[in-house]
């Protein structure tokens, strides 16, 4: 059985999502990394801890919905 040690998250500055991602590391550490680029931002966990496979599928779906479509 796969471990559920992956987290899905949105990194927000104010009410705007600046980045969405996944990590198997501590969210506080990941937040500090993002704060180097966006000092006033914070991480909001999306859902519960999940498997790596499920996290990667979520990330792929998320990118498909936010990536601009060619005209």
C-alpha positions in Angstrom: 0.0 0.0 0.0 1.4 3.4 -1.0 2.2 5.9 1.7 0.0 9.0 2.0 2.8 11.5 2.7 2.4 13.9 -0.2 0.7 17.3 0.2 -1.1 19.4 -2.4 -1.0 23.1 -1.9 -1.6 26.6 -3.2 0.8 29.4 -2.5 -1.2 32.6 -2.1 -0.3 36.3 -1.8 -3.4 38.0 -0.5 -6.3 36.2 -2.2 -4.4 35.4 -5.4 -2.8 32.0 -6.1 0.7 32.5 -7.3 1.7 28.8 -7.5 0.1 25.4 -7.0 2.2 22.4 -6.3 2.9 19.2 -4.5 5.6 18.2 -2.0 6.5 15.3 0.2 8.5 17.6 2.5 7.3 19.8 5.3 4.9 22.5 4.1 6.6 25.1 6.3 10.0 24.5 4.6 8.3 24.7 1.2 6.5 27.9 2.2 9.9 29.5 3.1 11.3 28.6 -0.3 8.4 30.3 -2.1 8.6 33.3 0.2 12.1 34.0 -1.3 10.2 35.0 -4.5 6.9 36.2 -2.8 7.8 37.4 0.7 4.2 38.1 1.8 2.8 34.8 0.7 1.6 31.7 2.5 0.8 28.1 1.7 -2.8 26.7 2.0 -2.9 22.9 2.0 -5.5 21.5 -0.5 -7.2 18.4 0.8 -5.6 15.7 2.9 -2.3 14.0 2.6 -2.3 11.6 -0.4 -0.1 9.2 -2.4 2.6 10.5 -4.7 0.6 9.1 -7.7 -2.6 10.9 -6.7 -0.7 14.1 -6.0 1.0 14.1 -9.4 -2.4 13.5 -11.1 -3.9 16.4 -9.2 -1.0 18.6 -10.2 -1.3 17.6 -13.9 -5.1 18.4 -13.9 -4.5 21.7 -12.2 -1.9 22.8 -14.7 -4.2 21.8 -17.6 -6.9 24.1 -16.2 -4.7 27.1 -15.7 -2.3 26.9 -18.7 -3.4 29.3 -21.4 -4.7 27.5 -24.5 -3.1 28.4 -27.9 -5.2 30.6 -30.1 
